[in-house]
Amino acid sequence: MFDFKGLISALLRRPPSDGVHNLKSATIWVQELPQGDIHQAQIEIVKTISALNANPKLGAKERFKTILYLDEKAQALQTSLCDDYIADTGFGRHYLPTIMAFWSEMANAYKTCLRQYVEKPIRSLSADLPLITVRGLYHFSMIARWHHLRYLPVDARIWRNLHRLYLFSETEGFANEPIKRFPDQLPTTTSQTYLAALMLDLAAPTSLLPTQILQVSTWLESWAQHLTLDSQVRPYRQLFAVNLEESKPARKLRRNMVDTKYRYWSTDTLIEHIEHVIEQIRQGELPARLGLGESFRLPGGLDLLETIANRWSREGASATRKHERQPEKKNIQVIHGFQETLEQLRHPERFKPARHAGKSNAGFEIVASTMPAMPEREAVQLDIEVREWKLENASPYGIGASFTSEFDDDLVVGDLIGLKPEEQTRFAIGIVRRIQKDKSGNVYAGIETINHTPILVELHAEQLDDAVSVAHSTGHSQAIYLPEADGGAIPRCLLLPADHFASGKIVQMRAQGKAFTIKLKPAIEQTTDYARAPFAVLAKHVVALAV
């Protein structure tokens, strides 16, 4: 029987002298890592990289070889931990400190390699500079990506290191030199790796789902080949610019951005490529053959392609808000989630505010409206928590709100929200459209309201006998009916559980003594929690039915 416990004990014992101090010792050490415990193995690799980064006596040759070797061996472990975290399986959420520590220590390791080379160049190592640089860019870009996934701002230090690494590759003349970042990957360049990080930030990830952020970042791995950095400004052709001397991300090109420290690029070729991909999908081509990955699904994937193509286009980058926001300070009560919002419509008397302190924010847009009245009497039993947020600003169609929460709050873009200013008695229904957090636990959210007067209804999978007005029920569920809004711009829809939705499904909607046979149309949006779908009325039945 394999002595796994003994192997762990041997692994955790302090190695003699400096431990891993060259490629040979690293090779022997990696072979002894606990293969059955991926997390523990990665923790040990992180500790070793950290020790190497802190060892000023390690020669450049051994540092280059050892760091490159450990990085390759750790990639499979890191991928496994990341997949578990994204899927939120088992202890996946507990892996986050190790995941971030690996990206950080490895990024610093490559920066240390280059610093050591610059201080004392060794001709035999010059051939490794492109690989060292592109991997350094990759690891810093992964830190940025994982900040986006958690709706956290990317630290200025990350942008500064990305800019410096790219500039180093440009100065050394290999910015556009094809190179395999890892043995099992297709060739890329330092320029493409750098641009992929800049473009992900320009995709406005604060308004994307984590899964969408991952999709866009994966697509950019190959899409970046359609972008070219230029040191000469061409205002009518280029769209974005980045200042290599600032610790900031890229921005839309402005008139004052003319200097040797800037790099510019156009997205026209990339947009043409995305539009071609969209057209091929509509013609029935398999997404996997177009490089979109096995996780691509319709119609959500197509919507995402159109959304980011617009954000990276000249028209989308120049878009402004339709309505000006005005400062407005008050508390708002919030119900989080489809089932909780549905329950509030069923039993408004069971909801009682749970007060939480709020913080100020920079202002994000919410759209607000009203909902059926909640009884004035106090609830005796608190079944569902009503959170309290701070309203900061408002327009006829939007408000900005903030609240404090745990570091990993469960709010994500696309979540359904019930909201109500404290002086009102009616809840509104909205959808989270934008989130930004900071490391102090402050959360800034933008929520779009999707209706003024939602109504609780029942959906029956049944047939009605019109001759006798009798309903033959075969099962039912409850949903929320959203009447037409905004002068017809927003069609009448149903909010129903996601697992009960299917485009083309025929059901009967019952409320207020009436029944309608309806056919569900393709969802406007769908999450794992709910589907928001318009419908067509096939027949109307007057029957004595109560919700």
C-alpha positions as CSV (number, residue, x, y, z in Angstrom):
1,M,0.0,0.0,0.0
2,F,1.3,3.4,-1.0
3,D,2.4,5.4,2.1
4,F,0.8,8.8,1.2
5,K,1.0,10.1,4.7
6,G,4.7,9.3,4.8
7,L,5.2,11.2,1.5
8,I,3.5,14.3,2.8
9,S,5.6,14.2,6.0
10,A,8.8,13.8,3.9
11,L,7.7,16.7,1.7
12,L,7.0,19.0,4.6
13,R,10.4,18.4,6.2
14,R,12.8,21.3,5.7
15,P,15.2,20.4,2.9
16,P,18.9,20.8,3.7
17,S,20.8,24.1,2.9
18,D,18.8,26.2,0.5
19,G,16.3,23.5,-0.6
20,V,15.5,24.0,-4.3
21,H,18.4,26.1,-5.7
22,N,18.9,24.8,-9.2
23,L,17.3,22.9,-12.0
24,K,18.5,19.5,-10.8
25,S,17.2,19.9,-7.2
26,A,14.0,21.3,-8.6
27,T,13.5,18.2,-10.8
28,I,14.1,15.8,-7.9
29,W,11.9,17.8,-5.6
30,V,8.9,17.9,-8.1
31,Q,9.0,14.2,-8.5
32,E,8.3,13.9,-4.8
33,L,5.3,16.2,-4.8
34,P,2.1,14.6,-3.5
35,Q,0.3,13.7,-6.7
36,G,-2.9,12.8,-4.9
37,D,-3.2,16.2,-3.3
38,I,-3.2,18.9,-5.9
39,H,-3.8,21.7,-3.6
40,Q,-1.0,20.8,-1.2
41,A,1.4,20.2,-4.1
42,Q,0.6,23.7,-5.5
43,I,1.1,25.2,-2.0
44,E,4.6,23.7,-1.9
45,I,5.4,25.0,-5.3
46,V,4.3,28.5,-4.3
47,K,6.5,28.3,-1.2
48,T,9.5,27.2,-3.3
49,I,9.0,30.0,-5.9
50,S,8.8,32.5,-3.1
51,A,12.0,31.3,-1.6
52,L,13.7,31.5,-5.0
53,N,12.5,35.0,-5.5
54,A,14.0,36.0,-2.1
55,N,17.4,34.3,-2.9
56,P,19.7,37.0,-4.3
57,K,22.6,34.5,-4.5
58,L,20.9,32.3,-7.2
59,G,22.7,32.8,-10.6
60,A,20.8,34.0,-13.6
61,K,21.3,30.7,-15.6
62,E,19.9,28.5,-12.8
63,R,17.1,31.0,-12.0
64,F,16.0,31.0,-15.7
65,K,16.0,27.2,-16.0
66,T,14.5,26.5,-12.6
67,I,11.6,29.0,-12.9
68,L,10.7,27.9,-16.4
69,Y,10.7,24.3,-15.3
70,L,8.6,24.8,-12.2
71,D,6.1,26.9,-14.1
72,E,5.5,24.2,-16.7
73,K,5.1,21.5,-14.0
74,A,2.7,23.7,-12.0
75,Q,0.3,24.6,-14.9
76,A,-1.8,21.5,-14.7
77,L,-2.1,21.9,-11.0
78,Q,-3.1,25.5,-11.3
79,T,-5.7,24.7,-14.0
80,S,-7.3,22.1,-11.8
81,L,-7.6,24.5,-8.9
82,C,-9.0,27.2,-11.1
83,D,-11.6,24.9,-12.6
84,D,-12.7,23.8,-9.1
85,Y,-12.9,27.4,-8.0
86,I,-15.0,28.5,-11.0
87,A,-17.3,25.5,-10.6
88,D,-17.6,26.1,-6.9
89,T,-17.2,22.4,-6.2
90,G,-16.1,20.9,-2.9
91,F,-13.4,23.1,-1.4
92,G,-13.0,25.1,-4.6
93,R,-13.6,28.5,-2.9
94,H,-10.8,27.6,-0.4
95,Y,-8.3,27.4,-3.2
96,L,-8.4,31.2,-4.0
97,P,-5.4,32.2,-1.8
98,T,-3.2,29.6,-3.4
99,I,-4.4,30.4,-6.9
100,M,-3.6,34.1,-6.5
101,A,-0.3,33.4,-4.7
102,F,0.8,31.3,-7.6
103,W,0.1,33.9,-10.2
104,S,1.8,36.6,-8.1
105,E,4.9,34.7,-7.2
106,M,5.4,33.3,-10.7
107,A,4.9,36.8,-12.2
108,N,7.5,38.2,-9.8
109,A,9.8,35.4,-10.6
110,Y,9.9,36.3,-14.3
111,K,10.3,40.0,-13.4
112,T,13.3,39.0,-11.2
113,C,14.8,37.0,-14.1
114,L,14.7,40.0,-16.4
115,R,16.0,42.4,-13.7
116,Q,18.9,40.1,-13.1
117,Y,19.7,39.9,-16.8
118,V,19.5,43.7,-17.3
119,E,21.9,44.2,-14.4
120,K,24.4,41.7,-15.7
121,P,23.6,40.5,-19.3
122,I,24.7,37.0,-20.2
123,R,24.9,36.4,-24.0
124,S,23.9,32.7,-23.7
125,L,20.6,33.7,-22.0
126,S,19.5,36.2,-24.6
127,A,17.7,33.5,-26.5
128,D,15.4,32.9,-23.5
129,L,14.3,36.5,-23.1
130,P,11.2,36.2,-25.4
131,L,9.9,33.2,-23.4
132,I,10.7,34.7,-20.0
133,T,9.0,38.0,-21.0
134,V,5.9,36.4,-22.6
135,R,5.4,34.2,-19.5
136,G,5.8,37.2,-17.2
137,L,3.2,39.1,-19.2
138,Y,0.9,36.0,-19.1
139,H,1.1,35.7,-15.3
140,F,0.5,39.4,-14.7
141,S,-2.5,39.3,-17.1
142,M,-3.9,36.3,-15.1
143,I,-3.8,38.4,-11.9
144,A,-5.8,41.0,-13.8
145,R,-8.2,38.5,-15.1
146,W,-8.9,37.0,-11.7
147,H,-9.5,40.5,-10.3
148,H,-12.1,41.0,-13.1
149,L,-13.7,37.6,-12.3
150,R,-14.4,38.9,-8.7
151,Y,-15.4,42.4,-9.8
152,L,-12.3,43.9,-8.1
153,P,-10.3,46.8,-9.6
154,V,-7.0,45.8,-11.1
155,D,-4.2,47.2,-9.0
156,A,-2.0,50.0,-10.6
157,R,1.0,47.8,-9.9
158,I,-0.3,45.1,-12.3
159,W,-0.8,47.6,-15.1
160,R,2.7,49.1,-14.5
161,N,4.3,45.7,-14.8
162,L,2.4,44.8,-17.9
163,H,3.4,48.0,-19.6
164,R,7.1,47.6,-18.6
165,L,7.3,44.0,-19.8
166,Y,5.8,44.9,-23.1
167,L,8.1,47.9,-23.5
168,F,11.1,45.6,-22.7
169,S,10.1,43.2,-25.5
170,E,9.7,46.1,-27.9
171,T,13.1,47.6,-26.9
172,E,14.8,44.3,-27.3
173,G,13.2,43.8,-30.7
174,F,11.1,40.6,-30.2
175,A,7.6,42.1,-29.4
176,N,6.1,40.4,-32.5
177,E,8.3,37.3,-32.5
178,P,6.1,34.1,-32.5
179,I,6.8,31.9,-29.6
180,K,5.1,29.0,-27.8
181,R,4.3,30.3,-24.3
182,F,3.9,26.7,-23.1
183,P,4.8,23.5,-25.1
184,D,1.2,22.4,-25.6
185,Q,0.0,25.9,-26.9
186,L,0.0,27.5,-30.3
187,P,2.6,30.3,-30.9
188,T,1.8,33.8,-29.7
189,T,3.7,37.0,-29.2
190,T,4.4,39.3,-26.3
191,S,2.4,42.0,-28.2
192,Q,-0.6,39.7,-28.5
193,T,-0.4,38.6,-24.8
194,Y,-0.3,42.3,-23.8
195,L,-3.1,43.4,-26.0
196,A,-5.3,40.5,-24.8
197,A,-5.0,41.9,-21.2
198,L,-5.8,45.4,-22.4
199,M,-8.8,44.4,-24.5
200,L,-10.4,42.3,-21.7
201,D,-10.4,45.5,-19.5
202,L,-12.0,47.4,-22.4
203,A,-14.8,44.8,-22.6
204,A,-16.2,46.3,-19.4
205,P,-16.0,43.1,-17.3
206,T,-17.8,44.8,-14.4
207,S,-21.0,44.3,-16.4
208,L,-20.3,40.7,-17.5
209,L,-20.9,37.4,-15.7
210,P,-17.8,35.6,-14.5
211,T,-18.4,32.8,-17.1
212,Q,-18.6,35.5,-19.8
213,I,-15.4,37.1,-18.6
214,L,-13.7,33.7,-19.0
215,Q,-15.1,33.2,-22.4
216,V,-14.0,36.6,-23.7
217,S,-10.5,36.2,-22.2
218,T,-10.2,32.8,-23.9
219,W,-11.3,34.2,-27.2
220,L,-8.8,37.0,-26.9
221,E,-6.0,34.4,-26.8
222,S,-6.4,34.0,-30.6
223,W,-8.3,37.2,-31.5
224,A,-5.3,39.4,-30.4
225,Q,-3.6,38.4,-33.7
226,H,-6.1,40.8,-35.4
227,L,-4.7,43.8,-33.4
228,T,-1.4,45.7,-34.0
229,L,0.2,48.2,-31.7
230,D,1.5,51.3,-33.3
231,S,3.8,54.1,-32.0
232,Q,2.5,56.6,-34.5
233,V,-0.9,58.1,-33.9
234,R,-3.6,58.0,-36.7
235,P,-6.7,59.5,-35.1
236,Y,-9.2,58.5,-37.8
237,R,-8.0,54.9,-38.0
238,Q,-7.1,54.0,-34.4
239,L,-9.6,53.8,-31.5
240,F,-7.7,53.0,-28.3
241,A,-4.4,54.1,-26.7
242,V,-2.3,53.1,-23.7
243,N,0.3,55.2,-21.9
244,L,3.3,53.0,-21.1
245,E,4.5,55.4,-18.4
246,E,1.2,55.4,-16.5
247,S,0.0,52.7,-14.1
248,K,-3.4,52.7,-15.8
249,P,-5.3,50.6,-18.3
250,A,-5.9,51.5,-22.0
251,R,-8.5,54.1,-22.9
252,K,-10.4,55.5,-25.9
253,L,-8.0,57.6,-28.0
254,R,-8.3,61.4,-27.2
255,R,-6.8,64.4,-28.8
256,N,-4.3,65.0,-26.0
257,M,-2.9,61.5,-26.3
258,V,0.0,62.3,-28.6
259,D,3.4,61.4,-27.3
260,T,6.2,58.8,-27.7
261,K,5.0,57.1,-24.5
262,Y,1.7,56.1,-26.1
263,R,0.9,53.1,-28.2
264,Y,-2.2,53.0,-30.4
265,W,-4.4,50.4,-32.2
266,S,-7.4,50.0,-34.3
267,T,-10.1,47.3,-33.8
268,D,-11.6,47.4,-37.3
269,T,-10.0,44.1,-38.4
270,L,-11.0,42.4,-35.1
271,I,-14.6,43.6,-35.4
272,E,-14.8,42.3,-39.0
273,H,-13.6,38.9,-37.7
274,I,-16.2,38.8,-35.0
275,E,-19.0,39.8,-37.4
276,H,-17.8,37.1,-39.7
277,V,-18.0,34.6,-36.8
278,I,-21.5,35.8,-35.9
279,E,-22.6,35.3,-39.5
280,Q,-21.2,31.8,-39.7
281,I,-23.0,30.8,-36.5
282,R,-26.3,32.1,-37.8
283,Q,-25.7,29.9,-40.9
284,G,-25.3,26.9,-38.7
285,E,-21.5,26.5,-38.3
286,L,-20.4,24.7,-35.2
287,P,-19.0,27.2,-32.6
288,A,-16.1,24.9,-31.7
289,R,-14.9,25.0,-35.3
290,L,-14.8,28.8,-35.1
291,G,-12.5,28.7,-32.0
292,L,-15.3,29.6,-29.6
293,G,-14.8,26.6,-27.3
294,E,-16.9,23.7,-26.2
295,S,-18.8,25.8,-23.6
296,F,-20.3,28.1,-26.2
297,R,-24.1,28.0,-26.1
298,L,-26.9,29.7,-28.1
299,P,-28.5,32.2,-27.8
300,G,-26.4,33.6,-24.9
301,G,-23.0,33.1,-26.7
302,L,-24.2,35.0,-29.7
303,D,-25.5,37.9,-27.6
304,L,-22.1,38.0,-25.9
305,L,-20.3,38.2,-29.2
306,E,-22.5,41.1,-30.3
307,T,-22.1,42.9,-27.0
308,I,-18.3,42.9,-26.9
309,A,-18.1,43.7,-30.7
310,N,-20.2,46.8,-29.9
311,R,-18.0,47.8,-26.9
312,W,-14.8,47.5,-29.0
313,S,-16.3,49.4,-32.0
314,R,-16.1,53.1,-32.6
315,E,-19.8,53.5,-32.0
316,G,-19.9,51.5,-28.8
317,A,-16.8,53.1,-27.4
318,S,-18.3,56.5,-28.0
319,A,-21.7,55.7,-26.5
320,T,-22.9,57.9,-23.6
321,R,-25.7,57.4,-21.0
322,K,-29.2,58.2,-22.1
323,H,-30.1,59.9,-18.8
324,E,-28.1,62.2,-16.5
325,R,-27.8,61.0,-12.9
326,Q,-28.5,63.4,-10.0
327,P,-27.3,63.0,-6.4
328,E,-29.9,61.4,-4.2
329,K,-29.2,60.0,-0.8
330,K,-31.6,57.5,0.8
331,N,-31.9,53.9,1.9
332,I,-33.3,51.2,-0.3
333,Q,-34.5,47.7,0.7
334,V,-33.4,44.8,-1.5
335,I,-34.4,41.2,-2.0
336,H,-31.8,39.1,-3.7
337,G,-32.8,36.2,-6.0
338,F,-35.7,35.0,-8.2
339,Q,-37.1,32.6,-5.6
340,E,-36.9,35.2,-2.8
341,T,-38.6,37.8,-5.1
342,L,-41.3,35.3,-6.0
343,E,-41.8,34.5,-2.3
344,Q,-42.3,38.3,-1.5
345,L,-45.1,38.4,-4.0
346,R,-46.7,35.3,-2.4
347,H,-46.3,36.4,1.2
348,P,-45.2,40.1,1.6
349,E,-46.1,39.9,5.3
350,R,-43.1,37.5,5.9
351,F,-40.5,40.1,4.9
352,K,-38.9,42.4,7.4
353,P,-35.9,44.6,6.7
354,A,-32.5,43.6,8.1
355,R,-30.4,46.7,8.4
356,H,-26.8,46.9,7.2
357,A,-24.5,49.9,7.0
358,G,-23.7,51.2,3.6
359,K,-20.9,53.1,2.0
360,S,-20.7,55.7,-0.7
361,N,-19.8,54.9,-4.3
362,A,-18.7,56.4,-7.6
363,G,-22.2,56.0,-9.1
364,F,-23.6,53.3,-11.2
365,E,-26.9,53.2,-13.0
366,I,-30.1,51.4,-11.8
367,V,-33.5,51.7,-13.3
368,A,-36.3,51.9,-10.8
369,S,-40.1,51.4,-10.8
370,T,-42.9,50.1,-8.5
371,M,-44.4,46.8,-7.5
372,P,-47.6,45.6,-5.7
373,A,-47.9,47.1,-2.2
374,M,-46.4,45.4,0.8
375,P,-48.6,45.5,3.9
376,E,-47.8,48.1,6.5
377,R,-47.9,45.8,9.5
378,E,-44.6,44.5,11.0
379,A,-43.7,40.9,10.2
380,V,-43.6,38.6,13.2
381,Q,-41.4,35.9,11.4
382,L,-38.4,36.8,9.3
383,D,-38.2,34.1,6.6
384,I,-36.3,36.0,3.9
385,E,-33.7,38.7,4.6
386,V,-34.3,42.1,3.2
387,R,-31.0,43.8,2.8
388,E,-30.4,47.5,3.0
389,W,-28.3,49.4,0.5
390,K,-27.5,53.1,0.1
391,L,-28.9,55.0,-2.9
392,E,-26.4,57.5,-4.1
393,N,-27.7,59.1,-7.3
394,A,-30.7,58.7,-9.6
395,S,-32.1,59.6,-13.1
396,P,-35.7,59.0,-14.5
397,Y,-34.4,55.5,-15.3
398,G,-31.6,54.8,-13.0
399,I,-29.9,55.0,-9.6
400,G,-26.5,54.3,-8.1
401,A,-26.3,52.1,-5.0
402,S,-23.7,50.8,-2.6
403,F,-23.5,48.4,0.3
404,T,-20.9,46.6,2.4
405,S,-20.5,42.9,2.4
406,E,-18.2,40.0,2.9
407,F,-15.2,39.9,0.5
408,D,-16.7,37.2,-1.7
409,D,-20.3,38.4,-1.8
410,D,-22.6,36.2,-3.8
411,L,-24.1,39.0,-6.0
412,V,-23.2,38.6,-9.7
413,V,-24.3,40.3,-12.9
414,G,-27.6,39.0,-14.1
415,D,-29.1,38.3,-10.6
416,L,-32.7,39.2,-10.1
417,I,-33.4,41.9,-7.5
418,G,-36.4,43.2,-5.7
419,L,-35.9,46.8,-4.5
420,K,-37.8,49.5,-2.7
421,P,-36.9,53.0,-1.3
422,E,-37.6,53.0,2.4
423,E,-40.4,55.6,2.3
424,Q,-42.4,53.5,-0.3
425,T,-44.6,50.5,0.3
426,R,-44.0,48.8,-3.1
427,F,-41.1,46.7,-4.4
428,A,-39.7,46.9,-7.9
429,I,-38.0,44.1,-9.8
430,G,-34.6,44.7,-11.4
431,I,-31.6,42.9,-12.8
432,V,-28.0,43.5,-11.7
433,R,-26.1,45.0,-14.7
434,R,-22.9,46.2,-13.1
435,I,-20.8,45.3,-10.1
436,Q,-17.6,46.7,-8.7
437,K,-16.0,45.8,-5.4
438,D,-13.0,46.8,-3.4
439,K,-10.9,44.9,-0.9
440,S,-12.5,46.7,2.0
441,G,-15.8,45.0,1.4
442,N,-17.5,47.9,-0.4
443,V,-19.8,46.8,-3.3
444,Y,-21.1,49.2,-5.9
445,A,-24.0,47.9,-8.0
446,G,-26.1,48.9,-11.0
447,I,-29.5,47.4,-11.4
448,E,-31.9,47.8,-14.4
449,T,-35.6,47.7,-13.6
450,I,-37.6,45.5,-16.0
451,N,-41.2,46.4,-15.1
452,H,-43.5,48.7,-13.2
453,T,-46.3,46.3,-12.1
454,P,-45.3,42.6,-11.8
455,I,-48.1,40.2,-11.0
456,L,-47.9,36.7,-9.5
457,V,-49.3,34.1,-11.8
458,E,-49.6,30.3,-12.1
459,L,-48.4,28.3,-15.1
460,H,-50.3,25.1,-15.9
461,A,-49.2,22.3,-18.3
462,E,-52.8,21.3,-19.1
463,Q,-55.7,21.5,-21.5
464,L,-58.9,23.5,-21.1
465,D,-62.3,22.3,-22.2
466,D,-64.0,25.5,-23.4
467,A,-67.4,23.9,-23.6
468,V,-67.6,23.5,-19.8
469,S,-64.8,25.8,-18.7
470,V,-63.1,23.1,-16.8
471,A,-59.3,22.9,-16.4
472,H,-57.6,19.5,-16.4
473,S,-54.4,20.1,-14.5
474,T,-51.2,18.1,-15.1
475,G,-49.0,20.1,-12.7
476,H,-48.2,23.8,-12.2
477,S,-45.7,26.3,-11.1
478,Q,-45.7,30.0,-10.1
479,A,-44.1,32.8,-12.1
480,I,-44.1,36.6,-12.4
481,Y,-45.9,38.3,-15.2
482,L,-44.4,41.5,-16.4
483,P,-46.8,43.7,-18.4
484,E,-45.6,45.7,-21.4
485,A,-43.4,48.7,-20.3
486,D,-41.7,51.9,-21.5
487,G,-44.3,52.6,-24.2
488,G,-44.0,49.1,-25.7
489,A,-40.2,49.2,-25.9
490,I,-40.1,46.4,-23.3
491,P,-42.5,43.6,-24.3
492,R,-44.7,41.7,-21.9
493,C,-42.7,38.9,-20.4
494,L,-42.7,36.1,-17.9
495,L,-40.1,35.5,-15.2
496,L,-40.1,31.8,-14.5
497,P,-37.7,29.2,-13.1
498,A,-35.0,28.4,-15.5
499,D,-35.6,24.6,-15.4
500,H,-39.3,25.2,-16.4
501,F,-38.5,27.2,-19.5
502,A,-38.3,26.0,-23.1
503,S,-38.7,28.1,-26.2
504,G,-41.9,27.1,-28.0
505,K,-43.5,25.5,-24.8
506,I,-47.2,26.0,-24.6
507,V,-48.7,26.5,-21.1
508,Q,-51.7,28.2,-19.5
509,M,-51.1,31.3,-17.5
510,R,-53.7,31.9,-14.7
511,A,-54.4,35.0,-12.6
512,Q,-57.3,37.0,-11.3
513,G,-60.0,34.6,-12.4
514,K,-58.7,34.3,-16.0
515,A,-56.7,31.9,-18.0
516,F,-54.6,32.3,-21.2
517,T,-53.1,29.7,-23.3
518,I,-49.6,31.1,-24.3
519,K,-46.6,30.0,-26.2
520,L,-43.2,31.0,-24.8
521,K,-40.8,32.7,-27.2
522,P,-36.9,32.6,-27.0
523,A,-35.7,34.1,-23.7
524,I,-34.5,37.7,-23.7
525,E,-32.1,36.5,-21.0
526,Q,-31.6,33.3,-19.0
527,T,-29.5,32.4,-16.0
528,T,-29.3,29.3,-13.9
529,D,-31.9,30.9,-11.6
530,Y,-34.6,32.2,-13.9
531,A,-35.6,32.9,-17.5
532,R,-37.1,36.1,-18.8
533,A,-39.2,35.3,-21.8
534,P,-41.8,37.1,-24.0
535,F,-44.8,35.1,-25.1
536,A,-47.7,35.0,-27.6
537,V,-51.3,34.6,-26.5
538,L,-53.0,31.7,-28.3
539,A,-56.3,31.7,-26.5
540,K,-58.2,33.4,-23.7
541,H,-60.4,31.5,-21.3
542,V,-62.9,32.9,-18.7
543,V,-62.8,30.5,-15.8
544,A,-63.2,30.6,-12.1
545,L,-59.6,30.1,-11.2
546,A,-57.7,31.8,-8.3
547,V,-54.0,32.2,-7.9
